[in-house]
Amino acid sequence: MPFKRLLASVDESPASLHALRAALDLAGEHGAALTAVAVAPPYQGDLRLVGVSDIRGVLRKPCEQALEAAAGEAARRGLPLATTCEEGEPGQAIADLADSLSADLIVMGRRNTSTMGRLLLGSVTARTIGFSRADVLIVPEGAAVNLRRLVLATDGSRFALEAARKAMDLAWRLDSSLDVVTVVDLPNEYLALAPQASAELTAQARAVLNEAVSLAHALGVSARGTLLEGNAAEAILEHARQGGPGVLILASHGRTGLRRLLMGGVVEWIVAHTDMPVWITKG
């Protein structure tokens, strides 16, 4: 199976419930163990000043309600689900639990937000990706997780090679199609002023693409390569959308532990704007 242990981050939002359902689908289809986690904030003040006898219970109530809803969803499907309410900073708590469970994949929802909201990726999502050693699957509200079509964006870097390895392993195990893309992202001014350098960069990008596709074919994976031009983030997402439902696979820059993703503006922009699931691999 492509994964053995899944961790779904839940809260009381519709986006979270949608992601949980996607995680249940994956767990049921692949026989993986699934844990749902919700995080309650710790109260670090003087309890005598609060005026509430059970402040901890009050703080944990949304957490427990989210987990109760998750357990109900699993029960309706006849699927096992472990639940846990953690306390602390959500991104760190989710990542730490994934470590302790040896989770292969964290599944998180993403709300459909306004244009302004998309400019700021949710801090819980960003911090979870930053702190986590496990891969993270972001499931936008309403999106279907179709692992039979994988789109891999690569630039030939060390982190991208790790993403390629995981994408090819998934494609081989699930008999999925693999669409490999790389982007030549150069300003028009650069193309005009330095045509020779532009041609060399294009040749390098094509070599990266051809190498990835050749490796996939050697592993018995059905793959094709596409060289894109333009703004990298927009070009990748637009290309991925054109092929229908699927999952876009992108590489992070390892475990940063920072609020910002720090894995390149391209990846952060795509995660904030995507309407299709995005699988973030950790190097």
C-alpha positions, 0 to 999 in steps of 0.5 A: 500500500502507498501509505500505512498511517494517515493523520487528518487535521479536523476542526468544525469547518465544512472544509475540514469535514470535506478533507476528513471524508477524503482521508476516510476514502484513502484509508478505506481504499488502501487499508491505512490506519487513520487518526483524526486530531483537533487542537485546543489552545492552552490557557496559560493565565491565572485560572483564579482570574477567569471566573470560569470553573472549568476553563480547560473544558471550555477551551477543549469543547470545540476540539471535542465537538470536531472529533465527535463529528469525525467519529460519526462520519467514520461510523456511518462508513463502518471505518475505524477511526482513532481520535485525539484532542491535543493542546498547544500551537496547532501547527506544531501539535499536529506535526509532533503527533504525526511524528509520534504516530509515524504518519506517512501523510497529514491530510488537511482541508483548505477553505475557499477564501476571497482573493485577499484571503488567498494572499495569506495562507492559513497559519495552521497549514503553513506551520504544519507544513513547516514543522512536519516531517511527514508529507502533507496533502492539502484538500481544497473544499469541494475538490476530489482526491484522484490519485489515478492522475498525478501531476509532478512539478520539478526543477531538478533540485534535490528536493524536487528529486525526492518529490519525483521519487515519491510521485513515481512510487505512487504512480507505480503502486496505483497504476496512475498516469504521471504528468511531469512539468517544468517551467522556464520562467524568464522575463520578456526583457531577459529573453530579448536581451540574452537570447543565448542564455535563454536558450541554454536555460530552456535546454537545461529545463528540457534535460531535467524534464526528459530525465524525469520522464525517462526514469519513470518509464524505466520504472514502468510508469506511464509518464509524459513531460511538458515544458511550460513557459511563463510565470511558474506558479500560474503555469503549473496550476493552469496546466494541472487543471486542464487535465481534469481531476488529479493531485498536484505533487510539489516539493517543500524545502524540508522542515523549516519550522517557520510560519512561512512555508519557505519552500519557494514562492511558487509552491506557497502561491499554488497552495493558496490558490489551488482548487485541486488537491496538492501533495507537499513532499518533505525532503 
